[in-house]
Amino acid sequence: MKYTILLSFGSLLLLFGCGQQQVKAPKGIEHVVVIGLDGMSTQGFREANTPCMDSLMRNGAYSYEMRCIIPSVSKPNWNAMLCGAGPDITGVTGNGWYRDQFDLQPVVMTSNHSFPNIFWIIREQRPDAELGSIYHWGDFGSTLDEQVMNMSKTYPSAWETARKTAEYILDKKPDFLFIQLDDVDHFGHADGHMSEGYIRGIEEADQQVKTIVDAISDAGIAGSTMIMIVSDHGGVYHGHGGNTYEEMTTPVIFCGKGIKKGYEIQQQIYRYDVAADVAFALGITPPQVWVGRPTLPAYEGFTEPANLWKGIRPLPAPFFATETYDRPDGGKSTGGKPLTVNMKAPVGIEGEIRYTTDGTDPTRSSLLYTAPFSVDTTTTITARFFTADGESLKATARYEIGK
């Protein structure tokens, strides 16, 4: 009797598994174009004036909470988007990875001794597909397998990359195209994340995105194309590579054929899901070794998962504003001169900053920050950002008043 029950339960699992495997791809998507903006954080995107990407959001599905893989640097994250898996599986563990220079082998390899990425999988299943990648950061190309691609080329500026991409779209109407634009990351390092220069960099990138989106329309394929806007990581102060919310969280936008309009996605999304979305949209079967899964709620005819986890939302921490966008030491003064504490709340999120001055962790009942204030004795400020259903990690700055 026990054997029969187990067999029946196993049969149910098999049937359920088969049902999951048989989710049908959306109809009519013949082209997928992924536009990657290096270093664009969620907070930077929400602060910037980006009419093109805002239009894509209004006419598409989006999330402000796409999570990086660790470390929050470029090559592992771009590679995860191409490969449907993270560095523990692909072996691409840092920016110093190259095909002849690595510490960890991938768990499986192609004939080129690399992990099977989306270009390999499409080429296997659609031998005649037009596949291309055009990129500003030359090292992006080290993650590609040019032997299975029709186009793989780098250009010395973001604007030239965008213009050459437009020419390629008009000429070849690629089935799959991945573009990488690098200037936003440059401004983050040079001027500081959330600085005026960084925000201007995002706004200029939006114009480059428009050049590419216009080319899709001019090529006559807008009605059969899905566009994705992605980023590899965010940043904080003048760098990235750590595990803060600002470094690990970026926006993602889906727009075009088969995509819902004006829909904010609730499902959690990760870097390696990008390859799964490309495969799903084009009706390509992903390999078992991938761990990424398509973002089904973005597509018409699909809903959020029934087992979606809902709990306390992680949020960006308050920012101690400084003119140089260096790491905050709060500041130092001499002669007993007071210092001003100026905190900024995350952009685009309704909530409040609570803080303490005695070294304890802030709670929802701690002092409420409403405006900049002065301190005339050495003080350590610890702050958190709270919403009705979320909270940030603490942020700390020390203000030293010297004699």
N, C-alpha and C positions, 0 to 999 in steps of 0.2 A: 504493500500500500504506500509506504514511504517512498519507494522508488518511482511509483506512478506519479505521485504529487510533484516530485522534483523534476521529472521529465516534462510534465505539463507546464511548470513554471519556467523551465528552460526554453520550452517552445514559445511561450509568451514573450520572453526576452528576445528570442530570435526574431519573432515577428515585429516587435517594437523596433529593434535595431534595423531591420530591413526598411521599416516605414521611415525611419530617420534618414536612411541612405537615399531614399527615393524622392526627397524634396526636389521639385522641379525648378530649374532655373527660370528666371523671368524671360518672357518672350520679347523678341525684337531688339535686344542689345547685340549689335554686331561689332562695336568698337568700344574699347575702354581706354581712357586717357587719365593717367595719374600725374598730378602736378605736385611736386614736393618742394616746400619752402624751408630751407635749412634754418633751424634755430628759431622758428616762430612759436612762441609760447601762447597759451590761452590768454593770459593777461595782456600781452602785447597786442594780440589780435583784437581783443575787446576794446582796447584803448584807441586803436588806429582807425582812421577813416578809410574804409575799404569798400567802395560801392560795388565793385564787380563781385567780390566774394560774398558780400551781403546779399546781392541779388541771387547768387547761387544758393545761399541758405534759404531765402524766401521761397525759392522754387525747388528746393530739395530737402534732404534730411541731413541732420548734423548732430554733433556732440561737442561739448567743450572739454570733455574729460577722457580723451584717448591717452592711455598709459604707455610710457616708454618701457623698453627692456633695460636692464642694468648691464653695463654702465650707460649713463645718459650722454653718450658721445655718438658721432655721426655714423661711422662705418658699421658697427653692430646693429644699429637701428635701421639704417637703410637696407642692410642685408636681410634683417628679419622681415621687413615688408616684402622683399622679393622672394623669400624662401619659406614663408609660412611657419617659421620656427625661430627660437632664440639662440643665443650663442652657445649654450650648453649642448645644443644639438648640431648646429651648423659649424661650430669651431671658430667662428668669427667673433673673437672676444674683445677686440679693441681696434683703435685706428691704426695700430702697427701691423695688423694682419695683412699678409699677402699669400698668394698661392704657394710660394716657395719659402714662406717665413711665418710659421705658426707653431703654437704649442699643443693644440688640441685638434685631432682629426675629427671630421664630421662623422656622425653615426653611420651614414651611407654616402656613397660617392657616385658621381657620373663618370663617364670615360675620361673626363677632364680633371678627375680627382677633386671635384668640388661637390657641395651639397646641391641636390636638384632644385633649382629655383623656378619661378613661374615661366620664364622664357623656355627652359628645357621642357617643361610639362606641356605648354601650348604647342611647341614645335613637334613633340612626339605625337600629339593627337590631331594637330592640324598642320601637316607638313608645308602647306602653301601659304600659311598666314604671314602677313607683313608685321614684323616685330621690330621695335626700335626703342632706343634710349638716347636722349640728348641731355647733357649735363654740364654745369658750370664748374663744379669742383672736380678736377681731373681724377682724384683718387677714388671718386665714386665708381669709375670704370673698372677698378680692380675687383669689384664684386660681381661683375658681369661675365657671361660666357659668350664672347663675340661669335664663336663658331655656330651658334644657333640663332643669330640675330641678323636682320637685314641692315640695321643701322645702329651704330654705337659710336658717338662722337662727342667730344668736349669742345667748348668755346671759351675764350678768355674773359668774357663779361656776361653778366646776367641778361642784359638787353640783347646781346648777340645770340645768346642761347635761346631766348624767347622768339626772336625773329627767325632764326634757322629752324626752330620747331614749327613755326607757322608755315614756312616754306615746305617742310617735309609733309605736314598734314595735307596741304593743298595738293602736293604732287602725288603722294602715295596712299593717303587715306588709311593709315595703319590700323590693323586689327587691335594691337595693343602697343601703347606708347607710355614710357615712364620718363618724366622730365624732372631734373633737379636744378633748383635755382639757389645760389649760395649767399647772396648779399645780406640777407637779414642776419645770418649768423655773424658775418663780418662786422656789422654795425653793433651787434651785441657785445662782441669782444672789444671793439675799439672805443665805443661811447658808453657802454653799460646797458644792460637790459632795463627796459622801461624808460630809458633816457629819450630826449627829443630825437636824437639821431637814430636810435633803434626804431622808434615809432615811424619816423619818416621812411626808414628802410622797408618796413612792412607796407606802407602806403605805396611806395614805388613798386614793390613786388606785386601789389594788386593790379597795377597797370600792366605789368608783364603777364600776369594771369589773363587779363582781358585780351591781350594780343593773341594768346593761344586759343581762348574761347571763341574769339571772333573768327579765327582761322577754321575752327571746327564748323562754324555756321557757314562760312564762305565756301567750304569744301562740299557742302550739301549733305553732311552726315550727322548734323545735330540731332535729327529725329531718331537716330539709331545708336547714339553714343551715350555712355555713362562716363561722367567726369568725377574724379575724386581729388580733393585738396587735402594734402597730408603734410606733416612735419616730422622731423626725426627726433627733436628734443626742444626744450625751452632753455631757460637760463636764468641766472641770478647774478646781479652785479656785473662783473666783466667776464664771467665764465660759465661753465657747465661741466657735468661729469659726476656731480653728486646726486643725492637722493631727495632733494627738496621737491615740494609740490611744483614749484615754478620750473624746475628743470625736467621733471618727469611727466608733465601734463601738457598736452597740446590739443588744438581743435582738429576735427575731421569733418569734411563736407562731402556728401554724395549729391549729384544732380544729374538730370537727364532722363533718358529712356528707362522706364520701369521703376523710377524712384518716387517716393511720396513727396508731397510739396509742403514746405513749412513745418516739418516734423522734427522735434527734438528727440533723439534716440535715448532711451533709458538703459538699454543693455550695455554692460561694460565692454569696452573695446580695447584691444591691445595691438601693438605694432605688427605682430605676425598675422593678424587677421586680414591685412591688406591683400596679401597674395590669395587668401581664401576667397575674398570678395571678387577679385579679378577672375578667378577660376569659375566661381559661381555665376557671375554675370555672363560669361562667355560659354557656359555649358561645358566646362572642362572638368574632368574628374581629377581631384587632387590626390597625391600619393598618400599612403597610410602614414608615412613618417612625419608629415606636417602636423602641427598642433593647432594652427589657426582655424578659425571657423568664420563663415560669412556673417555679416551683420544683418541678419534677416529682417529685423524691424524697419530697416531703411527702405525696403522694397515694397512695392504695391502688392497687396494680397497676403502680407505676412504681419504677424503681431509680435509684441514683446513676449519673451519666453514666460511660461507659466511659473517657472521656478526662479524668476528674477529675484535676486537678493535685495531687500530694501532695509536699510538700517541707517546708522549715522554716516553722513556724507563727509568725506575728507575735503578740506577747503584750503585755499592759499592763505598763508599767514599774513598779518599786517606787515607793512613795509616801513622801516625807519628811513624817511626821506633824507637824502644827502645830495649836495650839488655835484659831487664827483662820481656817484654811484659805486663807490668802493664799499668793501664790507663794513658794516656799521660798528664802530667802536663807541658810538654815541657822540663822542666829541670830548675835547679838553679845552679848558680855559685857564687863564692866569689872573692874578689880582682879584680873585673872588667874583669874577664876572659871571653872571648867570648864563645858562645854556638853554636853548629852546628845544623841546621835544616835539617833533612833528611826525606823526604817523599817518599812513595812508591805508585805507581799507581796500580790499580787492575790487577790481573794476567789474561792474555789471552784476553784482550779487547783493541782495538785500540782507543786511546783517549789522552787527555792531562789534566794536573793539572793546574788550575789557582788559584791564591791566593792573599790575601790582608794582609796588616800589620797595618791597621787603624781601625779594628773592623767591617768594612762593609762586606756585603755578596759578595763573588766573582761572577763575571759574565764572559762571554766569552771574554771580552776585558780586564780582569784583568791581573796582572803579570803572565807570563808563567813560571812554574817551570821546569827547565831542569837538575839541579844537586844540591847536597847539598850545602848550603851556611851558612855563619856565621852571627850572630847578636851580637853586642857589647853593646846594650842598651836593657832594658826590652821591649819585643815585644810580641804581641799576633798575631799568624798566623792563618788565616782562609782560608780553601781551599775547593775546589770542583773538581770533576772529570767530564769532558765533552767529549761526542762523538758527531758525526754528528746528531744523533737522540735521545740522552739521556743525563741525568745529575744526579749527586748524591746529597744527602744532604750534608750540610757543615760539615767539621771536623775542630776542633779548638784546639790549643795547646798554652800555655803561657810559654815564656822563660824569666826567671828572672835573671838579672845581678846584683849581689850584690857588695857592696864596700869591 
